[in-house]
Amino acid sequence: MMLVCDMPAARLLAGFGHYTSDAHPCSMCKTRKSNFNHALDPEKLVPRTNKEHRQMAQAWLSAQTEDERKILYDENGVRWSELLRLDYWDVVQNTVIDPMHGFYLGICRRHCRQIWGMNASAKDCDGLWEMPTPSEEDQAAAKHVYQHGSSSTFNALKAESIRFLALEEGFDYRRNKKDLLDLLKQSAVLGIEMLTEVRKDMEKLNIPSWMAAAPNHPGEASHGKLTADQWRTLCTVNLPITLIRLWGSRPKDDRYHWMLQNFMHLVTALRLASMRTMTEEYIQRFETHMQTYLGEIIGFGQENPKAALYPHTTLTVYQHTMLHFGNLLRRFGPVHSWRCFAFEQFNYILQNIPTNSRFGTHRFEIRHAF
């Protein structure tokens, strides 16, 4: 029996600590969040065990005070769960990483939004601000983040560094930081010019009726958030078509060619993990492509920081848990029988059943009817 849900719910139901915790972010191994970038060798990861988890959960349950429970939780990252009453159930092995959330709403969205800074336009704002000129060292660091960093590290730059970059690019620096960030983000990998090319290819493409089409104007806030199906189509169909057309013929030592190869490692890994027939060969190829994708992003195993494709990027918990995903494929087989797409569809159906106009009421009544 497997526990299938998104990561926050899975951690609560199984008694694991929250996935944002630095000490206990992963439900399958003991790697700290701050060590994700240095722990890409699956054979060196220290696994969690069902026996140990149950012992720590029982200790938490047996604690006499809330303060004692808090101390145990901070130390072990484990609480009691009613599911642990099922003695035969392996809580570590059977709490799965949902592919829908992990692949499309996790890794794909992060690559496009954070690493490539997908943004089709800049938003103008009024406001004046004056900041001192940064040191030469800070200037060099800001340029490096601007050219190679992720969206999150770019947003974290000091205000004076943002002002310096705006002056370098010829923008009016007398604006607030948010406005300058939006202006500078036009030069992201998936900026206005690249997304225009993506839209051109979208207009020429006919996709199967069973596949959810990506938004016609990706990267524009007016189109709202993308669903998991839309991220899947955008990242495995639309972007590969355009990026291969524009970057595929570049020299192999060109940075854009490298970015294309790295992204295609991700696309290939997702394709292999979604096969309707699963074999050991597919699993091993998935693991190779996923580890290559993650390793190139951060330069894993390289002494020279410049060997990293995106040196200011840190791996997230979803990216880290992909190191364990091959074992889930070995244990449970093709993902179509255990990913969240079907369950989310049932939630959508229930939410649209006429009720007294209160969201979730119908599900509440069903639960209490039993």
Buried (B, 14 or more C-beta within 10 A) or exposed (E): EBBBBBBEEBBBBBBBBEBEBEEBBBBBBBBBBEEBBBBBEBEEBEBBEBEBBBEBBEBBBEBEEEEEBEEBBEEBBBBBBEBBEEEEBBBBBBBBBBBBBBBBBBBBBBBBBBBBBBBBBBEEEEEEBEBEEBEEEBBEBBBBBBEBBBBBBBBEBBBBBBBBBBEBBEBEBBBBBEBBBBBBBBBBBBBBEBBEBBBEBBEEEEEEEEEBBBBEBBBBEEBEEBBBBBBBBBBBBBBBBBBEEBBEEBEEEEEBBBBBBBBBBBBBBBBBBBBEEBEEEBBEBBBBBBBBBBBBBBBBEEEEEEBBBBBBBBBBBBBBBBBBBBBBBEEBEBBEEBBBBEBBEEEEEEEEEEBEEEEEEBBEEEEEEE
